[in-house]
């Protein structure tokens, strides 16, 4: 158990819908990273938050947004869903204290868009 | 898109032998590298990391080697066990004032009994 929790574990929804994925980092970690993992793309970095502030964006679509709350949990919002958004979504947390440190991943949310 | 050089090859190793998994990274300015293990249905699990000011780092049964000259990273697993069967990813952090990790597609390690 990495100490990072993600909910829900599975999500099935229809095209055009909107979903919210939730992540709680390990105790003491200020950084939260979101990744998408699909069969043909591997792990793709989406976005990084540190102590409530957005720090870096990767291959994140405009239909996707995220935020990190004062209690450090984070939510990833996916809207106008398309079939191609079906994937595993992972969050990871890290201390990232004065430099990058190892990331600890949650168990993931499997999103299926039908 | 950007990637750290793996295309999910498969490495088959006899139980008890040593395994070597290789990774070519693309950015000479990358300063931090991580190896992860991912078992089926689970999230990636941290194995070992190395910073660019080091050439070698050892953990329990694992060693990471970094060759900055040729931008190559390797993970050595000693006395490979059935529980080591998984997909292994390397990731590089590209410094740009922020932490932005690039992952490869992974190498599948199969341990043969």
HADDOCK unambig.tbl for C-alpha pairs under 7 A between the chains (distance, minus, plus):
assign (segid A and resid 42 and name CA) (segid B and resid 104 and name CA) 6.82 0.50 0.50
assign (segid A and resid 42 and name CA) (segid B and resid 105 and name CA) 4.67 0.50 0.50
assign (segid A and resid 43 and name CA) (segid B and resid 103 and name CA) 5.97 0.50 0.50
assign (segid A and resid 43 and name CA) (segid B and resid 105 and name CA) 6.97 0.50 0.50
assign (segid A and resid 45 and name CA) (segid B and resid 101 and name CA) 6.54 0.50 0.50
assign (segid A and resid 45 and name CA) (segid B and resid 102 and name CA) 6.91 0.50 0.50
assign (segid A and resid 55 and name CA) (segid B and resid 98 and name CA) 6.05 0.50 0.50
assign (segid A and resid 56 and name CA) (segid B and resid 98 and name CA) 5.97 0.50 0.50
assign (segid A and resid 56 and name CA) (segid B and resid 99 and name CA) 6.83 0.50 0.50
assign (segid A and resid 56 and name CA) (segid B and resid 100 and name CA) 6.55 0.50 0.50
assign (segid A and resid 100 and name CA) (segid B and resid 99 and name CA) 6.61 0.50 0.50
assign (segid A and resid 102 and name CA) (segid B and resid 46 and name CA) 6.88 0.50 0.50
assign (segid A and resid 102 and name CA) (segid B and resid 49 and name CA) 7.00 0.50 0.50
assign (segid A and resid 103 and name CA) (segid B and resid 46 and name CA) 6.87 0.50 0.50
assign (segid A and resid 104 and name CA) (segid B and resid 45 and name CA) 6.76 0.50 0.50
assign (segid A and resid 104 and name CA) (segid B and resid 46 and name CA) 6.54 0.50 0.50
assign (segid A and resid 105 and name CA) (segid B and resid 43 and name CA) 5.69 0.50 0.50
assign (segid A and resid 105 and name CA) (segid B and resid 44 and name CA) 5.94 0.50 0.50
assign (segid A and resid 105 and name CA) (segid B and resid 45 and name CA) 6.65 0.50 0.50
assign (segid A and resid 106 and name CA) (segid B and resid 43 and name CA) 5.83 0.50 0.50
assign (segid A and resid 107 and name CA) (segid B and resid 42 and name CA) 5.50 0.50 0.50
assign (segid A and resid 107 and name CA) (segid B and resid 43 and name CA) 4.71 0.50 0.50
assign (segid A and resid 108 and name CA) (segid B and resid 43 and name CA) 6.14 0.50 0.50
